[in-house]
Amino acid sequence: MKFTMVIPSYWSRESEIGWREGDTIHDHPTPLDEGGTLFRAIQSIKNLDNKNFQLVIISVASAKDIESKIEDKVANIIKSSNPGVDVFLFGPSHLKQVHQLLINEGKEEYNSMLQLKGYSNIRNLCIFIPHILGSDAAVLIDDDEVFEDPKFMSKAGEFIGKEINRKTINAIAGYYLQPNGDYHVKKPSRPWMNYWNQYESMNKAFDKIIGTEPRLKETPFVFGGNMIIHRNLFTVVPFDPNVPRGEDIDFLMNARMFGYSFYLDNQLSIKHLPPPKSHPVWKSLREDIYRFIYERAKIAQQKDVKGMTRVYPEEFDPYPGCFLKPDLETKIENSCKLLSEEYLAQGDKEASEETLRNILLARTDAMPKFDPFQNLCELQKQWQELMSFTAQKRICSQMEGIICEKV
C-alpha cells in the first residue's frame, strides 16, 4: 500500500509588519523572519521506524505578495532537512502550473476546487496531491506536531483499507497529545466558557472515544493534523470550502452523509506543540459561531438522496453534537454577553463591542444564504468528476511531474 504524508505550513508577513487588511487569517502562522515549527516536524520523521512513504510540504502564504518569498523559505527548510524520506514542495508556483494545465484541457471550472486559501481548500490539496501521486492513503499531519512514537506509520497502515466486522475502514483518526503528554484540552475556566462549554464537551468526547476500549471505534470528532484517509473516500468526498474553521469535523460529517465512517485509533497519537494563537478570543469565537450555524443548517436541510445517509445532531454527541442543536443561539447569546463584560472589566471597549456583535452576526450574516446540503451535493459531484478526469494517465503524469519537481 502506497502512502503520501502531507503537511501544510502556514506563513505570514515579517513580525514587525504583522497582519494587514486583506490578509488571510490563520490560527498561528509563522512570520517570514522567524524559523517556525516546520523544520522540527520534518526532523521528527527520523523517529519513525517505517519510512515507506513520500512527504509533501504545502507552502501557504497569508498574502499573495509574499507567496514567492515564503515558497523559497519553505524550500530552504526542506533542503536543510534530512528525514530519510523523499520530500516534495507544493506551493503557489506549482498550483499555477496545475491551473494552467486544467485551462489547457478545457477544464478551467475545476480550478476553483484547487486553491491555497482557506483551511478546507488546503485540506483538499492534502488529498488531491496523494491522488495524483497514485497513493492508496493520505496521511494528514500539521507542522506544529512532532512524531514521538516510532510505530506511528506502522499503526497508521494497520487498519486503513481493511475490512473489520464486515465494514471497510476508509478513514482513521488519531489524536493529539498535549505538551504534558495528556490528551485532554486544558484551558483556563472563565465565566463565559460555562455557557459555551466547548472544552468540557471535547474532553467528555475524548474520554469516551480515546480513553476506552476497543482500540478502534467509530468517532464523532477528528483531528485535522492526524488523519489517514483511503483513496476510496478521498476520491469521492471533498472538504467543504464554505466552513471557515473546523474543516476536519465537517469533513467527517460529509463523509458520513455519503456512507463513510471515521474510526479513531486510540493508539495513534502525535505530540501537538502549537505556538500561541495570534488573534483575540472574540474572533475565534466568531469563526466557531459561523462554523456551527453552517453545519447545523447542512444537517437540518438534508433531503433523501440515493446513495446518501441522513445524519442527526445526536450522532455527534457529546462533541460537536452539543453545538448542532436548537439551543445554539442561547449558547451564543449568553457566552458573548459574559465575554463582553469580561472585556469591559479589562478596559477593552472595542473587543467588548466586537463580542456583542457576534450575537447579531449569528442571527444575520452567519446564516447561510444558500442550501448547504444542496451545495455539498453539487460540490461532491464536481469533486468526483475532477478526481476521475485527473486519474487519466496523460493528465496524471503531467501533474505528477509538477508535484515531484526537485526542490
Secondary structure by P-SEA (a helix, b strand, c coil): cbbbbbbbbbbbcccccccccccccccccccccccccaaaaaaaccccccccbbbbbbbbbccccaaaaaaaaaaaaaaacccccbbbbbcaaaaaaaaaaaaaacccccccccccccaaaaaaaaaaaaaaacccbbbbbcccccccccaaaaaaacccccccccccccbbbbbbbcccccccccccccaaaaaaaaaaaaaaaaaacccccccbbbbccccccbbbbccccccccccccccccaaaaaaaaaaaaabbbbbbcccbbbbbbbccccccaaaaaaaaaaaaaaaaaaaaaccccccbbbbcccccccccccccccaaaaaaaaaaaaaaaaaaaaccaaaaaaaaaaaaaaaccccccccaaaaaaaaaaaaaaaaaaaccaaaaaaaaaaaaccc
